C-alpha cells in the first residue's frame, strides 16, 4: 500500500509558513529533534517521506496524517491462538 502523496501545494504552504513566522528550518529541526538536512529534503520534495525520520518530519509538519493509534503489526484477535500462555 502506497503512502499518501505529499503534493507540491502543501509543501509550498509549509515553506510560506516558515517565512511568515520568521522561523528558520534549522531551528525548527533542532527543536523537534530532526536533522536539518532531512527536513530540507522533505520540504524540497527530494524525500517521499515514506518511512523513518522523513515520515516523522512530514507528520510533524502536517504534510501527512499521523499513523493510526492501533499497533500496525498486531494480529487481529481471530488470528491469535487462544489458550496459549
C-alpha positions in Angstrom: 0.0 0.0 0.0 1.5 3.3 -1.0 1.7 6.2 1.4 -0.3 9.3 0.8 1.4 11.6 -1.7 2.7 14.9 -0.4 1.6 17.4 -3.0 3.6 20.5 -4.1 0.9 22.9 -2.9 1.2 21.6 0.7 5.0 21.8 0.5 4.8 25.4 -0.7 2.4 26.3 2.1 4.7 24.9 4.7 7.6 26.8 3.3 5.5 30.0 3.2 4.5 29.4 6.9 8.2 29.2 7.9 8.8 32.5 6.1 5.7 34.2 7.5 6.7 33.3 11.0 10.4 34.2 10.5 11.3 30.7 11.6 14.5 29.1 10.3 14.1 25.5 9.2 17.3 24.6 11.1 15.8 26.0 14.3 12.6 24.1 13.8 14.5 20.9 13.0 16.7 21.2 16.2 13.7 22.0 18.4 11.9 18.9 17.1 14.8 16.5 17.2 15.3 16.2 13.5 18.3 16.5 11.2 18.1 19.9 9.3 19.2 18.2 6.1 16.4 15.7 6.4 13.8 18.5 6.9 15.2 20.3 3.8 14.9 17.1 1.8 11.2 16.8 2.7 10.5 20.4 2.1 12.3 20.4 -1.3 10.4 17.2 -2.3 13.6 15.2 -2.6 12.3 12.7 0.0 9.0 10.9 -0.4 8.7 10.6 3.4 7.6 7.0 3.3 9.3 5.8 6.5 11.8 6.7 9.2 12.8 10.2 10.0 11.4 11.7 6.8 8.0 10.2 7.6 8.1 11.6 11.1 9.1 15.0 9.7 6.2 15.0 7.3 3.8 14.2 10.1 5.2 16.9 12.4 4.9 19.4 9.6 1.3 18.4 8.9 2.1 17.1 5.4 0.9 13.6 6.3 -1.7 12.4 8.7 -0.5 10.8 11.9 -0.4 7.0 11.9 -3.3 5.1 13.4 -3.4 4.6 17.1 -3.7 0.9 16.6 -0.5 -1.2 16.6 0.2 -1.9 12.9 1.9 -5.3 13.4 -0.5 -6.8 16.0 -2.6 -9.7 14.6 -6.4 -9.4 14.9 -8.0 -11.4 17.7 -9.3 -14.0 15.2 -5.7 -14.9 14.3 -4.5 -15.4 17.8 -4.2 -18.8 19.3 -6.5 -19.0 22.3 -5.4 -20.7 25.5 -1.7 -20.4 25.0 0.2 -18.7 27.8 
